[in-house]
Amino acid sequence: MKVGFIGLGNVGGKLAGSLLRNKFDLTVRDLDQNLTKPFVDLGAKVANSTKKLAEQVDLIITCLPSPQICSEVMEGEDGILNGLSENKIWLEMSTTDESEVKRIGAKVIAKKAIPLDGPVSGGCHRATTGNIAIFVGGERSAFEKILPALTVMGRKVLHTGELGTASILKVITNYLASVHLAALGEAWTVAKKSNLDLSKTYKGIAVSSGNSFVHETESQVILNGSYNINFTMDLVLKDTGLFDDLAKKLNAPLEISPKIVEIFKDGQKKYGPRAWSSMIVKRMEDINNIEFRADGFPKELIDDEPEEKGYEI
């Protein structure tokens, strides 16, 4: 199977790296040549255009920052749609809007190709080692056809149902992670002002009913002071906005979601769109004139679990 990968950013570069490391025939495309060069050095091919990439491979993967950028890459004159032909598979691995995936998916189907959405979850550090989780929506037979590629990019792979269901599940999980992160800011505030040992507090939360994946990961870089979670404030706002917009489309009034969007908008205004998303807790540090710091925590997360072949759950 020949694979084309478009978008070699924080997540995409790591997913594409897993494909290359596992000997897939890989062609890459990114506007930043500094990102494509390491792949060329390791044996990947580079396409001069997205259309040519689509013509040359069996599976086209996009992993891009926003639905708008994906639309441009797919629908442009020199875009993927114009390079598609029968039985080629498009896998959208960006976190995107379910309705947009379906809209472009209809155009993919019109070319007699097959659309799938396949967002990932679990953090950039797990994307590096191929241990991240992948949700996939769309035609079951196409999912099974590309499963060998999915199981080297991720460890746990879930077929969620029809096209678009994976994107809905992804924005739900990202929304929950954002809620947990905002709540951690308040939890660390109370712990600090109560003069608790923050290292012991970290361990206590980790073994308690208050634990979460966000605590186990992001609390570490918060306590270090680097905040470096390899994910930025603007991307959280995109994801929380997608969740909030989806609830509005479903006519489902929510209470916490609008507040989370408000909190992250304030965080972006204070610290900038490219600030690490974990810096949202700095709002509480600044308001209370305190710092959440403890010795022994890393500047950046590294997945210390061995790389394992993935499997469908």
N, C-alpha and C positions, 0 to 999 in steps of 0.2 A: 504493500500500500504506500503510495506516494502522498506525503502530507505537506501542505502549505500553511504557514503560520504568519499572520499579520498582526503586528502590535507586540513589541518586545520590551514593554515597560516593566514596572515592578513585579507584576504577576505573570504577564505573558512571556517575558524573557525566561523565567524560571520553568514554566510549563514547557516551552519550546526546548529548553535545555534538557529536560527529562527525556523528551523524544529523541534528541540527538544522542544523548548518553546511552540510550537503549537501542541505538543503531537503526532508527527509522530513516528512510529516505526523505530528507527534510529540505524544503525551500522556504526561505524567510523573506519578509518584507517589512521595513519600517522607514519612516522618513529620516530618522537619525542614523547616519552611517556609523556612528560610534557604537551603536547597539548591534548593528548587523555584522561588524567586522569580527568580533570574537566567534560568531557562528561560522563564518567563512573559514577562519583559521582552524576550526575543528571539523571541517568537512561539509558543512551545509552549503547549499546553493542560494543565491540571492536573485529574486525576480526584479526586473526593471519597472514593472507595473503590476497593479493588483489584477488586472485583466489577464496578463500573461501568466501570473501565478495560478489563477483559476484554471487556465487552459492546460497547465502542465501537471496538475496533481489530481488525486482522487478525493482527498478530504481537504477542505479549506476551513481553517480555524481563524476566527477573528477574536481578538482580546483587546478592546479599545476603551478609552476613558469615558465615553458618553454615547447615548443613542444617536445624537446628531452626527458625531464623527463616524459611527458605524454606518449610518445612512449614506454619508458621502462616499465612504469606501465601497459600499455595495452598489449604489445607484449612479455613481459618476460615469461620465462617458468612457473612462478607462477603468471602470470598476468591475467588481467580481461578477455581477449579474451578466455582463456582456461576455464574460469568459466561461460561463457555465454551459454544460451540456448534459445529456441524459445520464442519470444515475450517479452523478457527482454529489457529494454531501457537503453541505455548509453547516458548520458547528459554531454557533455564537457563544463564546465563553465570557463575554463581558457581562457585568451586572446591568441589566437593561429593563425597559418597560415591556411587559407582556404583550400589550397591544401592538407595539412597534415590531417585536419579533414576529408576530402573526402577519402584520402588514407586509414586511419584507419577505417572510416565509411564503406568502401567496405568490410573490413574484419569482421566487426560487422554484416553486412547484410548476409555474407556467413554463419554465425552462426545462421541465421534466427532471429536475434535480430534487434533492431531498433536504429540507431544513430541520435542524435540531438546535435547541438551546441547551447550553451546558455550563452554567456558572459554577464557580468553585467556592469553597468555604473552609476556613481553618487557619488563615494567616499566611503571609509571605514566606515565613520560615519553613512551613510545611510544604509550600509549593516548590521550594528549592530541592527537597529530597524526594519529591513524588509521593508524599504522605498526606496530601491534602484530600478533602472530600469533593466529589463532583456530583452535581445533580444534572440529569439529562431528560429533556422533554422532547417528544416527537415519535415518529414511526419506530415501532419496536424492532423491526428487521434491520433498519439502518443503525440503531443503537447497538445491536448485536454485531453488526459488521465492523464497527469502529471500536468495539470493546477492547481489543488488544492495545490500541493507542490510549484509550481512557485509563486502562489499568497500569500504564507506566507513568502517566501524568498524576494520577491520584491513587490513594489506597482504598478508599471506600466509595463505590460508585452506585448511585441510586437512579433507576429509571422512574421518573415521577408521573408519567402519563403522557397526555397529548402535548403538542407544541405549545409553549408558553407556561406550562405548569412549573417547570424548573425555575423560570425567572420569578414567578410569584413566590415560590418557596424561598428563593435566595433573598428577596427583599424583606421577607418576614424574618429570616435569621439575622440579616444585617440590622434590621430595626431592633430586635431583641438585644443584639450586641451593643448597640448605641445606648439603649436604656440602661443596660448593666454598667456601661462605662460612666454615664452621667451619675448613676447611683453610687458608684465607687468614689466619685469625688466627694460626695457628702459623707460616705462612710469613713473615708480617710480623714476628713475634717474632724469628725467627732472623736475618732481614735487619737489623733494628734492633740486635740485640745483637752483630752482626758489624760494626757501624758502616758498613754500606753506605749510599750515597746513595739515599734512598727514591724520589726522582723517577726516577732512572736505573733503579732496581729495578722500578718500575712499567712503564717502557718495555721493560725486558728480559723481564719475564714476558709482556707483551702480544705480543711477537714470537716467543715460544718455544712449545715443546710443553706448557708449563704454563699456557698462557692459557685463559681461559674468559670467557663472557659476564658472569659474576658479577665477575670481576676487572676487566674493562673498565668496568663500571658502578659497583659498590659500593666497589671500592678507591678510587675517586676521592673519594667523600664520607667514607670512612674517613680518608684522608690529609688531607682538609680539616678533619676533626674535628667536622663537623656530624652525621655518620652518617645524614643525611636521605635515605632511599631511598623514602619514601612508602609504607612497608609495615612493619607492626608485629609485635612478638614473639609476640603471641597468635595472629596469623594464620599465622605460621610453624609454631607448635605445632599448630594445627588441621591444616595441610597435612601435616606430618611424621607426625602421628598417624593421618591417613587412610591414608597409605602403609603405615605399620607395621601398622595394623589389617588392611589388605588382604592383606599378606603372611601374616598369621596365619590369615586366612580361607582362603587358598590352601595352607595348611600348608607354607609356604616359609620355613624357618629362615634368618634373616639375621644378619649380624655387625655391620655398620656402622650400620644403621638404628636399632636400640635405643640405641646410644651417642649418635646425633644427637638423638634425642628427649630423652635425659638432659641433654645439653649445653644445649639450648634451654629445658628446664624450669629449669635452674640460672640461665640468663640472664634468664628472666622473673622468677624469684624475686629476683635481684639488682637488676634495673633497671626492673621493672614490665611489665605486659602491653601497655601502649601505647607502650613504648620502641621506637625504630626497630630493625628486625631486624638491621641492620648493627652494632648495638652488641654483638652476640654476641662480636665480636673484642675488646671491652673487657675481657672475662674474662682474656684473655692479657695485656693491658696492665696490669691491676690485679695479677695474679699476679706479673708480672715487674717491676712498678714502672717501666714505660716508656710512651711514647706514640708512636703511628704518625702522624707529621705531616710534611708537605712543602708547600712553597709552590706556588701555581699551580693548585690543584685546586678545583673548584666546591663551593659549599655544597649545591647541589641540581642534579640532572641535568635537562638540557633536550635534547630531541630536535632536533638541528640539521639532520636530513635533511628535504628538502621533502616535503610531503604528496603521496602518489601514490595513484591508484586501485588498490585491491587486486585480487588474482587468486587463483584456486585453484591449489594446488600438488599 
